[in-house]
Amino acid sequence: MKVSIGKAAKEAGVTVTTLREWDKAGKVVSERTPGGHRRYEIESVLIYANRNKKCEKITAIYTRISNTVDQSELEKQKEILQLYCASKGWKYKTIEDIGSALNYNRAGLLELIKLIETNKLERIVLNYKDRLLRFGNELIKEICKYHNVEIVIVTEDEEKCYEEELIEDTLSIITMFSAKLYGNRSRKYKAILDEAKKLFNCKDEKEHQDAKDTKKSQSCG
């Protein structure tokens, strides 16, 4: 029996968007009416939907820190997210990474993408929106949307200074490209790295002093 996209989605227990994605991927059968409307073979839709339901999907907790110095921050992220998932009654798997958000070859990130692609995830839970990638989050969102995976962000405002991690990532880029251009043993490479560190350190010191001055003027007033 052929039915409309709305009725087919309702019968299958999925959204209309999900059904359209299944259609594009050739996972379900549909036809067009003379007026251009989709009509779905309800049996094929239900067979595919039930096949997906048989595989119990889980929640993935994903945490990341930039370097090993922040190990306590990693544990803090995990604790917050695990308690959150437990309060929701979600069965979860914890995935963690240590590395820059600019590095797309992190073991944890690749594991997460594999779980998404194999339709084993119901949702991904993050502390902050930039935990996955500094740039390219929209790409991950599109992949999740295609596979009907929800992204849950628990904390909107990151406690750790955003500028601090951005500085670390920028230094990583400078280090990488300077090493490729001049070799990591050359004087030029070391000079560029030293200047970059001085630049960012000066900025940090100025911001720190400005904050102290502001606090002092407020106390005086």
N, C-alpha and C positions, 0 to 999 in steps of 0.2 A: 504493500500500500504506500502510495506517495502522499506526503504531507508538506505543509509549509515549513519554512526554516524555524519559525517561532515555536510551532507545535513539536517539531523534531527535537529542538533544543530542550524544551520542557520535558518531553518523554525521556530523554537521555540524561537529564539532570545536569546540564551544562549551559553555559552562556551562548548566546547567538554568535558572539565573536569567536568563541572556541570552535563552534561548529563550522564557521566559515574557514577557519585555519585548517581544520581536518579536511574540508572540501578541497582547498588549494593544494594540500599535500597528497590528495588522492586516496585518503584513508576511508572516505565514505562516498556513496554514490548519489549524485544529484542530476536533475535535468532542468532545463529552462522552459517556462511556458511561453506562448507566443508574445505575452506582454513583458517577458524578461525576468519573471520571478522564479526563484529557485523552488524546486520540489524534490524532496528527499525520499529515498527508499528507506522507510522507517526501520525495516529489519536490519539493514546493513549498519545504520546508525547505532541501533541498540546493541548489536553484536560487538561493534568496536568499543562502545562506551563500557559495556560489561567486561570486556577483555581488560580495559584499563583499571577498572575497579577491583579486579581480582588481585592485582599487584598492589599491596599495601604501601602507600606513599608515606614518607616521613618528612619531618621538619629539619632543615639544616641550620645550625647555628654557625655563623662565620665570624671569626675574630681575627684581627691583624694588628701587629705593632711594627714600627719601622726598624727597630734594632733590639738586640738582646738586653740592652741596658734597661729597657722598659718592661721587663718580665712581670713585674707586679701589676702593671697596667693590663697586660694580657689576661692575667688571672682575674682581675677585677671585671673585665669585659665578659669573660666566660661565666662568672658567678651571676652577674646581673641577668644575662640572657637565659641561663639555665633555670633560674628561679622564675623568670617570666614565662618560659615555655611550660614549666611544671605547673604553674598557676592556671594555665590554659588547658592542661591535660593533654598536651601534644607530645607524641613520641618523637624524640629528637636525636640527631647525630651532631657532635661538635667537630668543626673543622677549623684549624688555626694556621696562620702564616706569620712568619717574621721576615719582613722585607718591605721595600718601598712600594707605594701604591702605583708607581710608574712601571714596575716590573710585572709584565704580563705572563711570565713563565714561573710563577710561584706554584709549588706543589698543591697547596690547599685550594687555590683558585682553579687550577686545572681539574682537581677532583670534583669540585663543586659544579663546574661546567659539564663534566661527564655525567653526573647525577641528573642534571637538568635534561640533557640530551637523551638520556635513557628513560625518561619519564618516571623517575623514582622519587621525585620531590613534590610535596604539596606546597611548601613555602620555604623562604629563606628569611632568617631573622638576624638583623644587624643592630649594632649599637648606634652607628653613625652612617650616614649615606655614602661617605667616601671610603668605607672599609674595603670595598671590592676593588675599585680603581679610582685614581685621581681624575683621569680623563677617560671617557668611554663608557660611563655608566649607562648611557642611553642604549648602547648596544646590548649590554647584559639584560636590561629591562625588556628589550624587544624579544630576545631569546626566551626569557621567562614568560612573556605574554603568549608567545607561540605555543609553549608547552604547558600553559595554564598554571604557572607557578607564581604564587603571591610573594611579594617582597614586603616585609614588615620592618620598619625602622623604629626602634624603641626609644632612642634618645635623639631629639632633634638638634639640641645645642651641645656640641662637643666640649667637655671640660678641658681637655688638653688644647692648648692654643693652636688654632688652625695654622697660623703663620709659622709656628715652630716646625711642624711637619713639612710645610711647603718649602721652608728653607733647607731641610734635610734632603728633600727630593731634588731641589735645584742644585745643591752641591753634588748630588749623585750624578746629575746630567753633566755638569761641568767636569767632574772627575773622569767620567767615561769618555767624553769626546776629546778632552785634553790628552788622555792616555793614548787614544787612537791616533791623534794628530802628531804628537811629539814623543810618545813612548813614556811609560811611567817612571823611567829613571832619568829623564832629561831635566835640565835646569828650567827650561821653559814650562814644562808641566808643573814642577814644584812651585815656580813663581806664580803661575796662574791660580793654582790651588790656594796658595798663601794669601793672595790678594782677595780671592773670593771669601775666604774665611774671615779676613780682616773686615771686609765690607759688611758682612752679616753680623759680626760681633759688634761692630760700631753701631749698627742699627739697634741691636738688642740693648746695648748699654744706654743709648739715647732714650729708648722707650722706657727703660727701667728708671732713668733719671727723671723723665717727664712725669712718670707715675708718682715718684717720691715727691716731686715739687707740687703736684696737684694735691696730694694727700696733706702736705705741710700747709698749703694755703687754705685748705678747707678747715684744718684744725685751728689755724690762727683766726679765721673768720668766726 
